[in-house]
Structure formats: structure tokens, C-alpha cells
Amino acid sequence: MDNPAAETSGSVSRPTAQPLTERQRERRHRILHATARLACRGGFEAVQMREVAESSQVALGTLYRYFPSKVHLLVATMHDQLERLHGTLRKSPPTGETAADRVAQTLMRAFGALQREPRLAEAMARALTFADRSVSPEVDQVSRQTTAIILDAMGGLADPTPGQLSAVRVIEHTWLSTLITWLAGRTSLAQVRVDIQTVCRLIDLTEPESETGPGATATRR
């Protein structure tokens, strides 16, 4: 049986963060594609480092240098999936009247994309829950990508306020929590929708000071 906590605590030397060459990008693409394919078939347990290496035609030692464990690998796969989803969303942006409506619509579309591959979604969610400090770079990438998706849905904010960023973090945590509870069969899709719509209303409370200061209510009326 795998011990994800032990896997992520090793002292494997990892490459420094430098721009990838074309060959490295292509190799990384193969690795993440192979990981997603294995997870789609058998979930978390089906992702074994040796099988990923063989499927992606990468030496096992090379795979470990970039991804010291399958937890690192699956969290990186989640970032890749969200990045692809972000590209799709940009081509077909949400159409809600308010920022809260657009964010809720966007997150439900993201949820729907993960729902179509529940074993992959479960594997990535488990990896996030197992992640320790050694996986911080990969977890941070997932968080930044999710934040970018939410900010785009809010209207492409280039300079969000601290209050807006705080709301985005709470929305992000709620979205992940609802995903985990749905995957565990502890909540319905209808409840997921209600929870996401509810938390997205925080956006209405974090409008810029210029719009919410004294007299703003009277102006809007």
C-alpha cells in the first residue's frame, strides 16, 4: 500500500526553477498526460511512478528528479488540468450579470469538467489532501491558477484589493471542499451548486472603496 506522506517527505534533489526547453516541455506534457490517463482508469492507486515513466517514455530517475512522488505528480496534473480549463473558459467566458453570478457559473463549469472524470478528480483531490510542505510549489501553482480563473470571471481584475483576494481565497477553499465532499458521496450536486452560489456572494461585499464608501448606496439608488 502506498504511503503518500512518506513519499513526499524524501530529500530528492529537484531541478531549480528555470525556463523549460522545448524538449523539456514536451517531456513534461507526456508525463502529465500519462498520469491523467492512468488516474482516469484507476484513480489514485493506479498512478504508480514506474508505470508513468514507462507510459511517457521517460527514465524513472528523470521522472523522480522532477516529481519526487506521485503526490507531487498528481498535484502538478491538477494544475495542468486547470490551466487547460482556463483556456477553454477564456474562449467561452461566463455570461452572468454580476461578478458573483459569473464566478459561480465558472466554478460550476470547472466542477462539471472534473465530474466527467471522477477517478481523475478523486486522485487529484486526494493528492492535495496528502500534500506536505515539500509539495508547496505544486500546490501554490494550483492556487494561483484557481485564483486567475476566479479573477477572470470577476472581470479580469488587474489589481484586486486585499478584500477581494481574501474573498477569492474563501471561494477557492469552498470550491475544493465541495469537490472533496461530493467525491466522497457526502453531498449532492444540487447542494454543491447552492454552496458555491452562496460563497460567491462574498464578492458583493468586497467592491472597491470608491463604490462602497459613504454615499455610494445613495448614488447606486
Contacts in CASP RR format, 6 or more apart in sequence:
PFRMAT RR
TARGET T0000
AUTHOR 0000-0000-0000
METHOD contacts of the structure
MODEL  1
MDNPAAETSGSVSRPTAQPLTERQRERRHRILHATARLACRGGFEAVQMR
EVAESSQVALGTLYRYFPSKVHLLVATMHDQLERLHGTLRKSPPTGETAA
DRVAQTLMRAFGALQREPRLAEAMARALTFADRSVSPEVDQVSRQTTAII
LDAMGGLADPTPGQLSAVRVIEHTWLSTLITWLAGRTSLAQVRVDIQTVC
RLIDLTEPESETGPGATATRR
2 44 0 8 1.000
2 45 0 8 1.000
2 70 0 8 1.000
4 69 0 8 1.000
4 70 0 8 1.000
4 71 0 8 1.000
4 126 0 8 1.000
4 127 0 8 1.000
4 130 0 8 1.000
5 130 0 8 1.000
5 132 0 8 1.000
7 68 0 8 1.000
7 69 0 8 1.000
7 70 0 8 1.000
7 71 0 8 1.000
8 68 0 8 1.000
8 69 0 8 1.000
8 71 0 8 1.000
8 72 0 8 1.000
8 130 0 8 1.000
8 131 0 8 1.000
8 132 0 8 1.000
8 134 0 8 1.000
8 135 0 8 1.000
9 132 0 8 1.000
9 134 0 8 1.000
10 68 0 8 1.000
10 69 0 8 1.000
10 134 0 8 1.000
12 64 0 8 1.000
12 65 0 8 1.000
12 68 0 8 1.000
13 65 0 8 1.000
14 65 0 8 1.000
14 66 0 8 1.000
14 68 0 8 1.000
15 65 0 8 1.000
15 66 0 8 1.000
17 137 0 8 1.000
20 28 0 8 1.000
27 56 0 8 1.000
27 58 0 8 1.000
27 62 0 8 1.000
28 66 0 8 1.000
30 56 0 8 1.000
30 57 0 8 1.000
30 58 0 8 1.000
31 52 0 8 1.000
31 56 0 8 1.000
31 58 0 8 1.000
31 63 0 8 1.000
31 66 0 8 1.000
31 67 0 8 1.000
31 73 0 8 1.000
32 73 0 8 1.000
32 76 0 8 1.000
32 77 0 8 1.000
32 80 0 8 1.000
33 56 0 8 1.000
34 51 0 8 1.000
34 52 0 8 1.000
34 55 0 8 1.000
34 56 0 8 1.000
35 47 0 8 1.000
35 52 0 8 1.000
35 70 0 8 1.000
35 73 0 8 1.000
35 74 0 8 1.000
35 77 0 8 1.000
36 77 0 8 1.000
36 80 0 8 1.000
36 81 0 8 1.000
36 120 0 8 1.000
37 55 0 8 1.000
38 46 0 8 1.000
38 47 0 8 1.000
38 48 0 8 1.000
38 51 0 8 1.000
38 52 0 8 1.000
38 55 0 8 1.000
39 46 0 8 1.000
39 47 0 8 1.000
39 74 0 8 1.000
39 77 0 8 1.000
39 119 0 8 1.000
39 120 0 8 1.000
39 123 0 8 1.000
39 124 0 8 1.000
40 117 0 8 1.000
40 119 0 8 1.000
40 120 0 8 1.000
41 119 0 8 1.000
42 119 0 8 1.000
42 123 0 8 1.000
43 119 0 8 1.000
43 120 0 8 1.000
43 122 0 8 1.000
43 123 0 8 1.000
44 70 0 8 1.000
44 74 0 8 1.000
44 122 0 8 1.000
44 123 0 8 1.000
44 126 0 8 1.000
44 127 0 8 1.000
46 119 0 8 1.000
46 123 0 8 1.000
47 70 0 8 1.000
47 73 0 8 1.000
47 74 0 8 1.000
47 123 0 8 1.000
48 70 0 8 1.000
49 60 0 8 1.000
49 63 0 8 1.000
49 64 0 8 1.000
49 67 0 8 1.000
49 69 0 8 1.000
49 70 0 8 1.000
49 73 0 8 1.000
50 60 0 8 1.000
52 58 0 8 1.000
52 63 0 8 1.000
52 70 0 8 1.000
52 73 0 8 1.000
53 59 0 8 1.000
53 60 0 8 1.000
53 61 0 8 1.000
53 62 0 8 1.000
53 63 0 8 1.000
56 63 0 8 1.000
63 73 0 8 1.000
67 73 0 8 1.000
67 76 0 8 1.000
68 134 0 8 1.000
70 127 0 8 1.000
71 127 0 8 1.000
71 130 0 8 1.000
71 131 0 8 1.000
71 135 0 8 1.000
72 134 0 8 1.000
72 135 0 8 1.000
72 138 0 8 1.000
73 127 0 8 1.000
74 123 0 8 1.000
74 124 0 8 1.000
74 126 0 8 1.000
74 127 0 8 1.000
75 124 0 8 1.000
75 127 0 8 1.000
75 128 0 8 1.000
75 131 0 8 1.000
75 135 0 8 1.000
75 138 0 8 1.000
75 139 0 8 1.000
75 141 0 8 1.000
75 142 0 8 1.000
76 138 0 8 1.000
76 141 0 8 1.000
77 120 0 8 1.000
77 124 0 8 1.000
78 124 0 8 1.000
78 127 0 8 1.000
78 128 0 8 1.000
78 142 0 8 1.000
79 138 0 8 1.000
79 141 0 8 1.000
79 142 0 8 1.000
79 145 0 8 1.000
81 113 0 8 1.000
81 114 0 8 1.000
81 120 0 8 1.000
81 124 0 8 1.000
82 110 0 8 1.000
82 142 0 8 1.000
82 145 0 8 1.000
82 146 0 8 1.000
82 149 0 8 1.000
83 145 0 8 1.000
85 109 0 8 1.000
85 110 0 8 1.000
85 113 0 8 1.000
85 149 0 8 1.000
86 145 0 8 1.000
86 148 0 8 1.000
86 149 0 8 1.000
86 152 0 8 1.000
89 106 0 8 1.000
89 109 0 8 1.000
89 110 0 8 1.000
89 149 0 8 1.000
89 152 0 8 1.000
89 153 0 8 1.000
90 152 0 8 1.000
93 102 0 8 1.000
93 152 0 8 1.000
93 153 0 8 1.000
94 101 0 8 1.000
94 102 0 8 1.000
94 103 0 8 1.000
94 105 0 8 1.000
94 106 0 8 1.000
94 109 0 8 1.000
94 153 0 8 1.000
95 102 0 8 1.000
95 105 0 8 1.000
96 102 0 8 1.000
96 105 0 8 1.000
98 203 0 8 1.000
98 204 0 8 1.000
99 153 0 8 1.000
99 154 0 8 1.000
99 155 0 8 1.000
99 203 0 8 1.000
99 204 0 8 1.000
100 197 0 8 1.000
100 200 0 8 1.000
100 201 0 8 1.000
100 202 0 8 1.000
100 203 0 8 1.000
100 204 0 8 1.000
101 200 0 8 1.000
102 153 0 8 1.000
102 154 0 8 1.000
102 155 0 8 1.000
103 150 0 8 1.000
103 153 0 8 1.000
103 154 0 8 1.000
103 171 0 8 1.000
103 200 0 8 1.000
103 203 0 8 1.000
104 196 0 8 1.000
104 197 0 8 1.000
104 200 0 8 1.000
105 153 0 8 1.000
106 149 0 8 1.000
106 150 0 8 1.000
106 152 0 8 1.000
106 153 0 8 1.000
107 150 0 8 1.000
107 153 0 8 1.000
107 171 0 8 1.000
107 175 0 8 1.000
107 196 0 8 1.000
107 200 0 8 1.000
108 192 0 8 1.000
108 193 0 8 1.000
108 196 0 8 1.000
110 149 0 8 1.000
110 175 0 8 1.000
111 175 0 8 1.000
111 178 0 8 1.000
111 179 0 8 1.000
111 182 0 8 1.000
111 192 0 8 1.000
111 196 0 8 1.000
114 120 0 8 1.000
114 121 0 8 1.000
114 124 0 8 1.000
114 179 0 8 1.000
115 121 0 8 1.000
115 182 0 8 1.000
115 189 0 8 1.000
118 183 0 8 1.000
121 179 0 8 1.000
121 183 0 8 1.000
122 183 0 8 1.000
125 176 0 8 1.000
125 179 0 8 1.000
125 180 0 8 1.000
125 183 0 8 1.000
128 139 0 8 1.000
128 142 0 8 1.000
128 176 0 8 1.000
129 180 0 8 1.000
131 138 0 8 1.000
131 139 0 8 1.000
143 172 0 8 1.000
146 172 0 8 1.000
146 175 0 8 1.000
147 165 0 8 1.000
147 168 0 8 1.000
147 169 0 8 1.000
147 172 0 8 1.000
150 168 0 8 1.000
150 171 0 8 1.000
150 172 0 8 1.000
151 157 0 8 1.000
151 160 0 8 1.000
151 168 0 8 1.000
154 160 0 8 1.000
154 164 0 8 1.000
154 203 0 8 1.000
157 164 0 8 1.000
160 168 0 8 1.000
161 206 0 8 1.000
161 208 0 8 1.000
161 209 0 8 1.000
163 206 0 8 1.000
164 203 0 8 1.000
164 206 0 8 1.000
166 206 0 8 1.000
167 202 0 8 1.000
167 203 0 8 1.000
167 205 0 8 1.000
167 206 0 8 1.000
170 199 0 8 1.000
170 202 0 8 1.000
171 196 0 8 1.000
171 199 0 8 1.000
171 200 0 8 1.000
171 202 0 8 1.000
171 203 0 8 1.000
174 195 0 8 1.000
174 196 0 8 1.000
174 199 0 8 1.000
175 196 0 8 1.000
175 199 0 8 1.000
178 187 0 8 1.000
178 191 0 8 1.000
178 192 0 8 1.000
178 195 0 8 1.000
178 196 0 8 1.000
179 192 0 8 1.000
181 187 0 8 1.000
182 188 0 8 1.000
182 189 0 8 1.000
182 192 0 8 1.000
187 195 0 8 1.000
210 216 0 8 1.000
END
